[in-house]
Amino acid sequence: MTAHAVLLLHPDDTIVVACRAIQAGETVDVAGTPLLVRTSVALGHKLARTDLRAGDRVFRYGAPIGSMTHTAQAGEHVHLHNLQSDYLHTYTLDSGNDFVTTGPTDDPPPTEDHV
């Protein structure tokens, strides 16, 4: 059995995950399509499956994990230097265990009856 260099977790994903350290210049197989690796990455790191522009949403497991802050060509490393989380914290518990708003929202914080 041949070990795969990258893992495509969902057909709609815009990134693949390195199954081992991969050096720039290697060509890896992504679901039957060759991908030229442009940036060396460590095990578990993400590579762009397609060209990604700033503002593009990034998908892993078929779900959005963030948006690009900078352009990345197919085969380039996708990580904190060019990806931001789109997760917005809207509520949290304060020191008295009361819900408080932490982000923009039009909804009131949940009450004890709705927790």
MODELLER restraints for C-alpha pairs under 7 A, 6 or more apart:
rsr = mdl.restraints
at = mdl.atoms
rsr.add(forms.Gaussian(group=physical.xy_distance, feature=features.Distance(at['CA:4:A'], at['CA:19:A']), mean=6.77, stdev=0.5))
rsr.add(forms.Gaussian(group=physical.xy_distance, feature=features.Distance(at['CA:5:A'], at['CA:18:A']), mean=6.02, stdev=0.5))
rsr.add(forms.Gaussian(group=physical.xy_distance, feature=features.Distance(at['CA:5:A'], at['CA:19:A']), mean=5.17, stdev=0.5))
rsr.add(forms.Gaussian(group=physical.xy_distance, feature=features.Distance(at['CA:5:A'], at['CA:20:A']), mean=6.07, stdev=0.5))
rsr.add(forms.Gaussian(group=physical.xy_distance, feature=features.Distance(at['CA:5:A'], at['CA:28:A']), mean=6.29, stdev=0.5))
rsr.add(forms.Gaussian(group=physical.xy_distance, feature=features.Distance(at['CA:6:A'], at['CA:16:A']), mean=6.02, stdev=0.5))
rsr.add(forms.Gaussian(group=physical.xy_distance, feature=features.Distance(at['CA:6:A'], at['CA:17:A']), mean=5.28, stdev=0.5))
rsr.add(forms.Gaussian(group=physical.xy_distance, feature=features.Distance(at['CA:6:A'], at['CA:18:A']), mean=4.41, stdev=0.5))
rsr.add(forms.Gaussian(group=physical.xy_distance, feature=features.Distance(at['CA:6:A'], at['CA:19:A']), mean=5.08, stdev=0.5))
rsr.add(forms.Gaussian(group=physical.xy_distance, feature=features.Distance(at['CA:7:A'], at['CA:16:A']), mean=5.52, stdev=0.5))
rsr.add(forms.Gaussian(group=physical.xy_distance, feature=features.Distance(at['CA:7:A'], at['CA:17:A']), mean=5.07, stdev=0.5))
rsr.add(forms.Gaussian(group=physical.xy_distance, feature=features.Distance(at['CA:7:A'], at['CA:18:A']), mean=6.42, stdev=0.5))
rsr.add(forms.Gaussian(group=physical.xy_distance, feature=features.Distance(at['CA:7:A'], at['CA:19:A']), mean=6.53, stdev=0.5))
rsr.add(forms.Gaussian(group=physical.xy_distance, feature=features.Distance(at['CA:8:A'], at['CA:16:A']), mean=4.98, stdev=0.5))
rsr.add(forms.Gaussian(group=physical.xy_distance, feature=features.Distance(at['CA:8:A'], at['CA:17:A']), mean=6.72, stdev=0.5))
rsr.add(forms.Gaussian(group=physical.xy_distance, feature=features.Distance(at['CA:8:A'], at['CA:30:A']), mean=6.80, stdev=0.5))
rsr.add(forms.Gaussian(group=physical.xy_distance, feature=features.Distance(at['CA:9:A'], at['CA:60:A']), mean=6.71, stdev=0.5))
rsr.add(forms.Gaussian(group=physical.xy_distance, feature=features.Distance(at['CA:9:A'], at['CA:61:A']), mean=5.28, stdev=0.5))
rsr.add(forms.Gaussian(group=physical.xy_distance, feature=features.Distance(at['CA:10:A'], at['CA:60:A']), mean=6.95, stdev=0.5))
rsr.add(forms.Gaussian(group=physical.xy_distance, feature=features.Distance(at['CA:10:A'], at['CA:61:A']), mean=5.12, stdev=0.5))
rsr.add(forms.Gaussian(group=physical.xy_distance, feature=features.Distance(at['CA:10:A'], at['CA:62:A']), mean=5.32, stdev=0.5))
rsr.add(forms.Gaussian(group=physical.xy_distance, feature=features.Distance(at['CA:12:A'], at['CA:62:A']), mean=5.42, stdev=0.5))
rsr.add(forms.Gaussian(group=physical.xy_distance, feature=features.Distance(at['CA:13:A'], at['CA:59:A']), mean=4.72, stdev=0.5))
rsr.add(forms.Gaussian(group=physical.xy_distance, feature=features.Distance(at['CA:13:A'], at['CA:60:A']), mean=5.04, stdev=0.5))
rsr.add(forms.Gaussian(group=physical.xy_distance, feature=features.Distance(at['CA:13:A'], at['CA:61:A']), mean=6.50, stdev=0.5))
rsr.add(forms.Gaussian(group=physical.xy_distance, feature=features.Distance(at['CA:13:A'], at['CA:62:A']), mean=5.39, stdev=0.5))
rsr.add(forms.Gaussian(group=physical.xy_distance, feature=features.Distance(at['CA:14:A'], at['CA:48:A']), mean=6.19, stdev=0.5))
rsr.add(forms.Gaussian(group=physical.xy_distance, feature=features.Distance(at['CA:14:A'], at['CA:49:A']), mean=5.18, stdev=0.5))
rsr.add(forms.Gaussian(group=physical.xy_distance, feature=features.Distance(at['CA:14:A'], at['CA:50:A']), mean=6.19, stdev=0.5))
rsr.add(forms.Gaussian(group=physical.xy_distance, feature=features.Distance(at['CA:14:A'], at['CA:58:A']), mean=5.80, stdev=0.5))
rsr.add(forms.Gaussian(group=physical.xy_distance, feature=features.Distance(at['CA:14:A'], at['CA:59:A']), mean=5.29, stdev=0.5))
rsr.add(forms.Gaussian(group=physical.xy_distance, feature=features.Distance(at['CA:14:A'], at['CA:60:A']), mean=6.93, stdev=0.5))
rsr.add(forms.Gaussian(group=physical.xy_distance, feature=features.Distance(at['CA:15:A'], at['CA:46:A']), mean=6.07, stdev=0.5))
rsr.add(forms.Gaussian(group=physical.xy_distance, feature=features.Distance(at['CA:15:A'], at['CA:47:A']), mean=5.39, stdev=0.5))
rsr.add(forms.Gaussian(group=physical.xy_distance, feature=features.Distance(at['CA:15:A'], at['CA:48:A']), mean=4.52, stdev=0.5))
rsr.add(forms.Gaussian(group=physical.xy_distance, feature=features.Distance(at['CA:15:A'], at['CA:49:A']), mean=4.68, stdev=0.5))
rsr.add(forms.Gaussian(group=physical.xy_distance, feature=features.Distance(at['CA:15:A'], at['CA:59:A']), mean=6.70, stdev=0.5))
rsr.add(forms.Gaussian(group=physical.xy_distance, feature=features.Distance(at['CA:15:A'], at['CA:60:A']), mean=6.50, stdev=0.5))
rsr.add(forms.Gaussian(group=physical.xy_distance, feature=features.Distance(at['CA:16:A'], at['CA:46:A']), mean=5.60, stdev=0.5))
rsr.add(forms.Gaussian(group=physical.xy_distance, feature=features.Distance(at['CA:16:A'], at['CA:47:A']), mean=5.38, stdev=0.5))
rsr.add(forms.Gaussian(group=physical.xy_distance, feature=features.Distance(at['CA:16:A'], at['CA:48:A']), mean=6.59, stdev=0.5))
rsr.add(forms.Gaussian(group=physical.xy_distance, feature=features.Distance(at['CA:16:A'], at['CA:49:A']), mean=6.08, stdev=0.5))
rsr.add(forms.Gaussian(group=physical.xy_distance, feature=features.Distance(at['CA:17:A'], at['CA:44:A']), mean=5.67, stdev=0.5))
rsr.add(forms.Gaussian(group=physical.xy_distance, feature=features.Distance(at['CA:17:A'], at['CA:45:A']), mean=5.62, stdev=0.5))
rsr.add(forms.Gaussian(group=physical.xy_distance, feature=features.Distance(at['CA:17:A'], at['CA:46:A']), mean=4.64, stdev=0.5))
rsr.add(forms.Gaussian(group=physical.xy_distance, feature=features.Distance(at['CA:17:A'], at['CA:47:A']), mean=6.40, stdev=0.5))
rsr.add(forms.Gaussian(group=physical.xy_distance, feature=features.Distance(at['CA:18:A'], at['CA:42:A']), mean=6.94, stdev=0.5))
rsr.add(forms.Gaussian(group=physical.xy_distance, feature=features.Distance(at['CA:18:A'], at['CA:43:A']), mean=5.19, stdev=0.5))
rsr.add(forms.Gaussian(group=physical.xy_distance, feature=features.Distance(at['CA:18:A'], at['CA:44:A']), mean=5.00, stdev=0.5))
rsr.add(forms.Gaussian(group=physical.xy_distance, feature=features.Distance(at['CA:18:A'], at['CA:45:A']), mean=5.49, stdev=0.5))
rsr.add(forms.Gaussian(group=physical.xy_distance, feature=features.Distance(at['CA:18:A'], at['CA:46:A']), mean=6.27, stdev=0.5))
rsr.add(forms.Gaussian(group=physical.xy_distance, feature=features.Distance(at['CA:19:A'], at['CA:43:A']), mean=5.44, stdev=0.5))
rsr.add(forms.Gaussian(group=physical.xy_distance, feature=features.Distance(at['CA:19:A'], at['CA:44:A']), mean=6.08, stdev=0.5))
rsr.add(forms.Gaussian(group=physical.xy_distance, feature=features.Distance(at['CA:20:A'], at['CA:42:A']), mean=6.47, stdev=0.5))
rsr.add(forms.Gaussian(group=physical.xy_distance, feature=features.Distance(at['CA:20:A'], at['CA:43:A']), mean=4.29, stdev=0.5))
rsr.add(forms.Gaussian(group=physical.xy_distance, feature=features.Distance(at['CA:21:A'], at['CA:41:A']), mean=5.76, stdev=0.5))
rsr.add(forms.Gaussian(group=physical.xy_distance, feature=features.Distance(at['CA:21:A'], at['CA:42:A']), mean=4.28, stdev=0.5))
rsr.add(forms.Gaussian(group=physical.xy_distance, feature=features.Distance(at['CA:21:A'], at['CA:43:A']), mean=4.81, stdev=0.5))
rsr.add(forms.Gaussian(group=physical.xy_distance, feature=features.Distance(at['CA:22:A'], at['CA:40:A']), mean=5.54, stdev=0.5))
rsr.add(forms.Gaussian(group=physical.xy_distance, feature=features.Distance(at['CA:22:A'], at['CA:41:A']), mean=5.42, stdev=0.5))
rsr.add(forms.Gaussian(group=physical.xy_distance, feature=features.Distance(at['CA:22:A'], at['CA:42:A']), mean=6.47, stdev=0.5))
rsr.add(forms.Gaussian(group=physical.xy_distance, feature=features.Distance(at['CA:23:A'], at['CA:39:A']), mean=6.92, stdev=0.5))
rsr.add(forms.Gaussian(group=physical.xy_distance, feature=features.Distance(at['CA:23:A'], at['CA:40:A']), mean=4.29, stdev=0.5))
rsr.add(forms.Gaussian(group=physical.xy_distance, feature=features.Distance(at['CA:23:A'], at['CA:41:A']), mean=6.63, stdev=0.5))
rsr.add(forms.Gaussian(group=physical.xy_distance, feature=features.Distance(at['CA:24:A'], at['CA:37:A']), mean=5.12, stdev=0.5))
rsr.add(forms.Gaussian(group=physical.xy_distance, feature=features.Distance(at['CA:24:A'], at['CA:38:A']), mean=4.83, stdev=0.5))
rsr.add(forms.Gaussian(group=physical.xy_distance, feature=features.Distance(at['CA:24:A'], at['CA:39:A']), mean=4.69, stdev=0.5))
rsr.add(forms.Gaussian(group=physical.xy_distance, feature=features.Distance(at['CA:24:A'], at['CA:40:A']), mean=4.52, stdev=0.5))
rsr.add(forms.Gaussian(group=physical.xy_distance, feature=features.Distance(at['CA:25:A'], at['CA:36:A']), mean=6.35, stdev=0.5))
rsr.add(forms.Gaussian(group=physical.xy_distance, feature=features.Distance(at['CA:25:A'], at['CA:37:A']), mean=5.47, stdev=0.5))
rsr.add(forms.Gaussian(group=physical.xy_distance, feature=features.Distance(at['CA:25:A'], at['CA:38:A']), mean=5.96, stdev=0.5))
rsr.add(forms.Gaussian(group=physical.xy_distance, feature=features.Distance(at['CA:26:A'], at['CA:36:A']), mean=6.01, stdev=0.5))
rsr.add(forms.Gaussian(group=physical.xy_distance, feature=features.Distance(at['CA:26:A'], at['CA:37:A']), mean=5.48, stdev=0.5))
rsr.add(forms.Gaussian(group=physical.xy_distance, feature=features.Distance(at['CA:27:A'], at['CA:34:A']), mean=6.16, stdev=0.5))
rsr.add(forms.Gaussian(group=physical.xy_distance, feature=features.Distance(at['CA:27:A'], at['CA:35:A']), mean=5.38, stdev=0.5))
rsr.add(forms.Gaussian(group=physical.xy_distance, feature=features.Distance(at['CA:27:A'], at['CA:36:A']), mean=4.39, stdev=0.5))
rsr.add(forms.Gaussian(group=physical.xy_distance, feature=features.Distance(at['CA:27:A'], at['CA:37:A']), mean=5.92, stdev=0.5))
rsr.add(forms.Gaussian(group=physical.xy_distance, feature=features.Distance(at['CA:28:A'], at['CA:34:A']), mean=5.62, stdev=0.5))
rsr.add(forms.Gaussian(group=physical.xy_distance, feature=features.Distance(at['CA:28:A'], at['CA:35:A']), mean=5.23, stdev=0.5))
rsr.add(forms.Gaussian(group=physical.xy_distance, feature=features.Distance(at['CA:28:A'], at['CA:36:A']), mean=6.52, stdev=0.5))
rsr.add(forms.Gaussian(group=physical.xy_distance, feature=features.Distance(at['CA:29:A'], at['CA:35:A']), mean=6.14, stdev=0.5))
rsr.add(forms.Gaussian(group=physical.xy_distance, feature=features.Distance(at['CA:35:A'], at['CA:75:A']), mean=6.20, stdev=0.5))
rsr.add(forms.Gaussian(group=physical.xy_distance, feature=features.Distance(at['CA:36:A'], at['CA:75:A']), mean=5.58, stdev=0.5))
rsr.add(forms.Gaussian(group=physical.xy_distance, feature=features.Distance(at['CA:37:A'], at['CA:75:A']), mean=4.25, stdev=0.5))
rsr.add(forms.Gaussian(group=physical.xy_distance, feature=features.Distance(at['CA:37:A'], at['CA:76:A']), mean=6.35, stdev=0.5))
rsr.add(forms.Gaussian(group=physical.xy_distance, feature=features.Distance(at['CA:38:A'], at['CA:75:A']), mean=5.09, stdev=0.5))
rsr.add(forms.Gaussian(group=physical.xy_distance, feature=features.Distance(at['CA:38:A'], at['CA:76:A']), mean=5.07, stdev=0.5))
rsr.add(forms.Gaussian(group=physical.xy_distance, feature=features.Distance(at['CA:39:A'], at['CA:75:A']), mean=6.85, stdev=0.5))
rsr.add(forms.Gaussian(group=physical.xy_distance, feature=features.Distance(at['CA:39:A'], at['CA:76:A']), mean=5.06, stdev=0.5))
rsr.add(forms.Gaussian(group=physical.xy_distance, feature=features.Distance(at['CA:39:A'], at['CA:77:A']), mean=5.76, stdev=0.5))
rsr.add(forms.Gaussian(group=physical.xy_distance, feature=features.Distance(at['CA:41:A'], at['CA:77:A']), mean=6.60, stdev=0.5))
rsr.add(forms.Gaussian(group=physical.xy_distance, feature=features.Distance(at['CA:46:A'], at['CA:77:A']), mean=5.90, stdev=0.5))
rsr.add(forms.Gaussian(group=physical.xy_distance, feature=features.Distance(at['CA:46:A'], at['CA:78:A']), mean=5.26, stdev=0.5))
rsr.add(forms.Gaussian(group=physical.xy_distance, feature=features.Distance(at['CA:46:A'], at['CA:79:A']), mean=6.80, stdev=0.5))
rsr.add(forms.Gaussian(group=physical.xy_distance, feature=features.Distance(at['CA:47:A'], at['CA:75:A']), mean=5.40, stdev=0.5))
rsr.add(forms.Gaussian(group=physical.xy_distance, feature=features.Distance(at['CA:47:A'], at['CA:76:A']), mean=5.35, stdev=0.5))
rsr.add(forms.Gaussian(group=physical.xy_distance, feature=features.Distance(at['CA:47:A'], at['CA:77:A']), mean=4.65, stdev=0.5))
rsr.add(forms.Gaussian(group=physical.xy_distance, feature=features.Distance(at['CA:47:A'], at['CA:78:A']), mean=5.43, stdev=0.5))
rsr.add(forms.Gaussian(group=physical.xy_distance, feature=features.Distance(at['CA:48:A'], at['CA:72:A']), mean=6.79, stdev=0.5))
rsr.add(forms.Gaussian(group=physical.xy_distance, feature=features.Distance(at['CA:48:A'], at['CA:73:A']), mean=6.66, stdev=0.5))
rsr.add(forms.Gaussian(group=physical.xy_distance, feature=features.Distance(at['CA:48:A'], at['CA:74:A']), mean=4.80, stdev=0.5))
rsr.add(forms.Gaussian(group=physical.xy_distance, feature=features.Distance(at['CA:48:A'], at['CA:75:A']), mean=5.19, stdev=0.5))
rsr.add(forms.Gaussian(group=physical.xy_distance, feature=features.Distance(at['CA:48:A'], at['CA:76:A']), mean=5.55, stdev=0.5))
rsr.add(forms.Gaussian(group=physical.xy_distance, feature=features.Distance(at['CA:48:A'], at['CA:77:A']), mean=6.46, stdev=0.5))
rsr.add(forms.Gaussian(group=physical.xy_distance, feature=features.Distance(at['CA:48:A'], at['CA:78:A']), mean=6.13, stdev=0.5))
rsr.add(forms.Gaussian(group=physical.xy_distance, feature=features.Distance(at['CA:49:A'], at['CA:74:A']), mean=5.09, stdev=0.5))
rsr.add(forms.Gaussian(group=physical.xy_distance, feature=features.Distance(at['CA:49:A'], at['CA:75:A']), mean=6.22, stdev=0.5))
rsr.add(forms.Gaussian(group=physical.xy_distance, feature=features.Distance(at['CA:50:A'], at['CA:73:A']), mean=6.65, stdev=0.5))
rsr.add(forms.Gaussian(group=physical.xy_distance, feature=features.Distance(at['CA:50:A'], at['CA:74:A']), mean=4.31, stdev=0.5))
rsr.add(forms.Gaussian(group=physical.xy_distance, feature=features.Distance(at['CA:51:A'], at['CA:72:A']), mean=5.94, stdev=0.5))
rsr.add(forms.Gaussian(group=physical.xy_distance, feature=features.Distance(at['CA:51:A'], at['CA:73:A']), mean=4.30, stdev=0.5))
rsr.add(forms.Gaussian(group=physical.xy_distance, feature=features.Distance(at['CA:51:A'], at['CA:74:A']), mean=4.60, stdev=0.5))
rsr.add(forms.Gaussian(group=physical.xy_distance, feature=features.Distance(at['CA:52:A'], at['CA:71:A']), mean=5.60, stdev=0.5))
rsr.add(forms.Gaussian(group=physical.xy_distance, feature=features.Distance(at['CA:52:A'], at['CA:72:A']), mean=5.17, stdev=0.5))
rsr.add(forms.Gaussian(group=physical.xy_distance, feature=features.Distance(at['CA:52:A'], at['CA:73:A']), mean=6.16, stdev=0.5))
rsr.add(forms.Gaussian(group=physical.xy_distance, feature=features.Distance(at['CA:53:A'], at['CA:68:A']), mean=6.55, stdev=0.5))
rsr.add(forms.Gaussian(group=physical.xy_distance, feature=features.Distance(at['CA:53:A'], at['CA:70:A']), mean=6.41, stdev=0.5))
rsr.add(forms.Gaussian(group=physical.xy_distance, feature=features.Distance(at['CA:53:A'], at['CA:71:A']), mean=4.29, stdev=0.5))
rsr.add(forms.Gaussian(group=physical.xy_distance, feature=features.Distance(at['CA:53:A'], at['CA:72:A']), mean=6.48, stdev=0.5))
rsr.add(forms.Gaussian(group=physical.xy_distance, feature=features.Distance(at['CA:54:A'], at['CA:68:A']), mean=4.75, stdev=0.5))
rsr.add(forms.Gaussian(group=physical.xy_distance, feature=features.Distance(at['CA:54:A'], at['CA:69:A']), mean=4.76, stdev=0.5))
rsr.add(forms.Gaussian(group=physical.xy_distance, feature=features.Distance(at['CA:54:A'], at['CA:70:A']), mean=4.50, stdev=0.5))
rsr.add(forms.Gaussian(group=physical.xy_distance, feature=features.Distance(at['CA:54:A'], at['CA:71:A']), mean=5.10, stdev=0.5))
rsr.add(forms.Gaussian(group=physical.xy_distance, feature=features.Distance(at['CA:55:A'], at['CA:67:A']), mean=5.52, stdev=0.5))
rsr.add(forms.Gaussian(group=physical.xy_distance, feature=features.Distance(at['CA:55:A'], at['CA:68:A']), mean=5.11, stdev=0.5))
rsr.add(forms.Gaussian(group=physical.xy_distance, feature=features.Distance(at['CA:55:A'], at['CA:69:A']), mean=6.12, stdev=0.5))
rsr.add(forms.Gaussian(group=physical.xy_distance, feature=features.Distance(at['CA:56:A'], at['CA:67:A']), mean=5.42, stdev=0.5))
rsr.add(forms.Gaussian(group=physical.xy_distance, feature=features.Distance(at['CA:56:A'], at['CA:68:A']), mean=5.45, stdev=0.5))
rsr.add(forms.Gaussian(group=physical.xy_distance, feature=features.Distance(at['CA:57:A'], at['CA:64:A']), mean=6.33, stdev=0.5))
rsr.add(forms.Gaussian(group=physical.xy_distance, feature=features.Distance(at['CA:57:A'], at['CA:66:A']), mean=5.78, stdev=0.5))
rsr.add(forms.Gaussian(group=physical.xy_distance, feature=features.Distance(at['CA:57:A'], at['CA:67:A']), mean=4.28, stdev=0.5))
rsr.add(forms.Gaussian(group=physical.xy_distance, feature=features.Distance(at['CA:57:A'], at['CA:68:A']), mean=6.41, stdev=0.5))
rsr.add(forms.Gaussian(group=physical.xy_distance, feature=features.Distance(at['CA:58:A'], at['CA:64:A']), mean=5.53, stdev=0.5))
rsr.add(forms.Gaussian(group=physical.xy_distance, feature=features.Distance(at['CA:58:A'], at['CA:65:A']), mean=5.79, stdev=0.5))
rsr.add(forms.Gaussian(group=physical.xy_distance, feature=features.Distance(at['CA:58:A'], at['CA:66:A']), mean=5.47, stdev=0.5))
rsr.add(forms.Gaussian(group=physical.xy_distance, feature=features.Distance(at['CA:58:A'], at['CA:67:A']), mean=5.58, stdev=0.5))
rsr.add(forms.Gaussian(group=physical.xy_distance, feature=features.Distance(at['CA:58:A'], at['CA:68:A']), mean=6.93, stdev=0.5))
rsr.add(forms.Gaussian(group=physical.xy_distance, feature=features.Distance(at['CA:59:A'], at['CA:65:A']), mean=5.73, stdev=0.5))
rsr.add(forms.Gaussian(group=physical.xy_distance, feature=features.Distance(at['CA:65:A'], at['CA:85:A']), mean=6.35, stdev=0.5))
rsr.add(forms.Gaussian(group=physical.xy_distance, feature=features.Distance(at['CA:66:A'], at['CA:83:A']), mean=6.42, stdev=0.5))
rsr.add(forms.Gaussian(group=physical.xy_distance, feature=features.Distance(at['CA:66:A'], at['CA:84:A']), mean=5.37, stdev=0.5))
rsr.add(forms.Gaussian(group=physical.xy_distance, feature=features.Distance(at['CA:66:A'], at['CA:85:A']), mean=4.22, stdev=0.5))
rsr.add(forms.Gaussian(group=physical.xy_distance, feature=features.Distance(at['CA:66:A'], at['CA:86:A']), mean=4.84, stdev=0.5))
rsr.add(forms.Gaussian(group=physical.xy_distance, feature=features.Distance(at['CA:67:A'], at['CA:83:A']), mean=5.65, stdev=0.5))
rsr.add(forms.Gaussian(group=physical.xy_distance, feature=features.Distance(at['CA:67:A'], at['CA:84:A']), mean=5.48, stdev=0.5))
rsr.add(forms.Gaussian(group=physical.xy_distance, feature=features.Distance(at['CA:67:A'], at['CA:85:A']), mean=6.50, stdev=0.5))
rsr.add(forms.Gaussian(group=physical.xy_distance, feature=features.Distance(at['CA:67:A'], at['CA:86:A']), mean=6.58, stdev=0.5))
rsr.add(forms.Gaussian(group=physical.xy_distance, feature=features.Distance(at['CA:68:A'], at['CA:82:A']), mean=5.61, stdev=0.5))
rsr.add(forms.Gaussian(group=physical.xy_distance, feature=features.Distance(at['CA:68:A'], at['CA:83:A']), mean=4.47, stdev=0.5))
rsr.add(forms.Gaussian(group=physical.xy_distance, feature=features.Distance(at['CA:68:A'], at['CA:84:A']), mean=6.32, stdev=0.5))
rsr.add(forms.Gaussian(group=physical.xy_distance, feature=features.Distance(at['CA:69:A'], at['CA:82:A']), mean=4.93, stdev=0.5))
rsr.add(forms.Gaussian(group=physical.xy_distance, feature=features.Distance(at['CA:69:A'], at['CA:83:A']), mean=5.43, stdev=0.5))
rsr.add(forms.Gaussian(group=physical.xy_distance, feature=features.Distance(at['CA:69:A'], at['CA:84:A']), mean=6.49, stdev=0.5))
rsr.add(forms.Gaussian(group=physical.xy_distance, feature=features.Distance(at['CA:70:A'], at['CA:82:A']), mean=5.02, stdev=0.5))
rsr.add(forms.Gaussian(group=physical.xy_distance, feature=features.Distance(at['CA:88:A'], at['CA:103:A']), mean=6.78, stdev=0.5))
rsr.add(forms.Gaussian(group=physical.xy_distance, feature=features.Distance(at['CA:89:A'], at['CA:102:A']), mean=6.20, stdev=0.5))
rsr.add(forms.Gaussian(group=physical.xy_distance, feature=features.Distance(at['CA:89:A'], at['CA:103:A']), mean=5.94, stdev=0.5))
rsr.add(forms.Gaussian(group=physical.xy_distance, feature=features.Distance(at['CA:90:A'], at['CA:101:A']), mean=5.65, stdev=0.5))
rsr.add(forms.Gaussian(group=physical.xy_distance, feature=features.Distance(at['CA:90:A'], at['CA:102:A']), mean=5.00, stdev=0.5))
rsr.add(forms.Gaussian(group=physical.xy_distance, feature=features.Distance(at['CA:90:A'], at['CA:103:A']), mean=4.54, stdev=0.5))
rsr.add(forms.Gaussian(group=physical.xy_distance, feature=features.Distance(at['CA:90:A'], at['CA:104:A']), mean=6.68, stdev=0.5))
rsr.add(forms.Gaussian(group=physical.xy_distance, feature=features.Distance(at['CA:90:A'], at['CA:105:A']), mean=6.82, stdev=0.5))
rsr.add(forms.Gaussian(group=physical.xy_distance, feature=features.Distance(at['CA:91:A'], at['CA:99:A']), mean=6.25, stdev=0.5))
rsr.add(forms.Gaussian(group=physical.xy_distance, feature=features.Distance(at['CA:91:A'], at['CA:100:A']), mean=5.49, stdev=0.5))
rsr.add(forms.Gaussian(group=physical.xy_distance, feature=features.Distance(at['CA:91:A'], at['CA:101:A']), mean=4.60, stdev=0.5))
rsr.add(forms.Gaussian(group=physical.xy_distance, feature=features.Distance(at['CA:91:A'], at['CA:102:A']), mean=5.31, stdev=0.5))
rsr.add(forms.Gaussian(group=physical.xy_distance, feature=features.Distance(at['CA:91:A'], at['CA:109:A']), mean=6.82, stdev=0.5))
rsr.add(forms.Gaussian(group=physical.xy_distance, feature=features.Distance(at['CA:92:A'], at['CA:99:A']), mean=5.56, stdev=0.5))
rsr.add(forms.Gaussian(group=physical.xy_distance, feature=features.Distance(at['CA:92:A'], at['CA:100:A']), mean=5.59, stdev=0.5))
rsr.add(forms.Gaussian(group=physical.xy_distance, feature=features.Distance(at['CA:92:A'], at['CA:101:A']), mean=6.70, stdev=0.5))
rsr.add(forms.Gaussian(group=physical.xy_distance, feature=features.Distance(at['CA:92:A'], at['CA:102:A']), mean=6.73, stdev=0.5))
rsr.add(forms.Gaussian(group=physical.xy_distance, feature=features.Distance(at['CA:93:A'], at['CA:99:A']), mean=4.65, stdev=0.5))
rsr.add(forms.Gaussian(group=physical.xy_distance, feature=features.Distance(at['CA:93:A'], at['CA:100:A']), mean=6.10, stdev=0.5))
rsr.add(forms.Gaussian(group=physical.xy_distance, feature=features.Distance(at['CA:94:A'], at['CA:100:A']), mean=6.51, stdev=0.5))
rsr.add(forms.Gaussian(group=physical.xy_distance, feature=features.Distance(at['CA:99:A'], at['CA:109:A']), mean=6.10, stdev=0.5))
rsr.add(forms.Gaussian(group=physical.xy_distance, feature=features.Distance(at['CA:99:A'], at['CA:110:A']), mean=6.88, stdev=0.5))
rsr.add(forms.Gaussian(group=physical.xy_distance, feature=features.Distance(at['CA:100:A'], at['CA:109:A']), mean=6.45, stdev=0.5))
rsr.add(forms.Gaussian(group=physical.xy_distance, feature=features.Distance(at['CA:101:A'], at['CA:109:A']), mean=6.42, stdev=0.5))
